[in-house]
Amino acid sequence: MKLFCSLLLVVLIIQEQKVVQCMKVSKWGITSDLSRLTVSVRDLFQNAMLLITDGDLYVLPDLKHTLKQTLRNTTGTVLFRAYNGYITDLSADIVNCTEKNQLRRLTMSKSPVNKKEMFTCGDCIVLEADKFRYLYESYFDDIETHGDIYDTSIRYWVSFQMTVESNSSSTLECGMNLDSLHIRLDMENWKLEPKIRSLGRMNFMVDNINSWLIDHFNVTVSNNLHQTLSHALRFTASTHFMCDEFLSI
């Protein structure tokens, strides 16, 4: 009986070692494949960013607001406009791709004639810029001010879903479809602290301008980036060997 138990224990240990070895090999394969996919995603986004920046600048949409204000017994409307805005050195990189499975691959078809895979990424692309700057003008009654607004950095997170398909029976042998793209301002790690120069007697506008800028970057600029980056990604994909770069080997 003792001999039988000993033999059974040896068999179980050997089987467990085989399972562990298989798990390791499988893990190596996943890690290697993820590394290759990470490089492909980074390359795609970085090339797309080159298309949407003019030199090192990304042009920002104008910002306009009005505000009812009472000052020195005078009630009227403040007119505020920020224009000629830009951000410098806007770049894209892939980060945290292995944490919480942000970057995933879903195989939809393995047919030799038709291979199709879906790629999803949740907050694994970061868009960062060194600084932004706007010129501004503001008018109220007989007060007129001009100056500039700037800050040292800005950051956005990007999520996407993309499908890549190869079809040897089609004239278009490889196709990419950008199913969804989402861009959001990083409000957790980045705080807008703009410097407003030459505000003078309109310094009562500081809190309003800060609020307007946050909303502007969170909505208007995000939507603007979404539109331009979507077009740039599709064009960049048309110049890449997407099936070779993205589909499983």
Secondary structure, 3 states (H helix, E strand, C coil): CHHHHHHHHHHHHHHHHHHHHHHHHHHHHHHHHHHHHHHHHHHHHHHHHHHHCECCEEECCCEEEEEEEEECCEEEEEEEEEEEEEEECCEEEECCCCHHHCEEEEEEEECCCEEEEEEEEEEEEEEEECEEEEEEEEEECCEEEEEEEEECCEEEEEEEEEEEEEECCCCCCEEEEEEEEEEEECCCCCCCCCEECCCHHHHHHHHHHHHHHHHHHHHHHHHHHHHHHHHHHHHHHHCCCHHHHHCCC
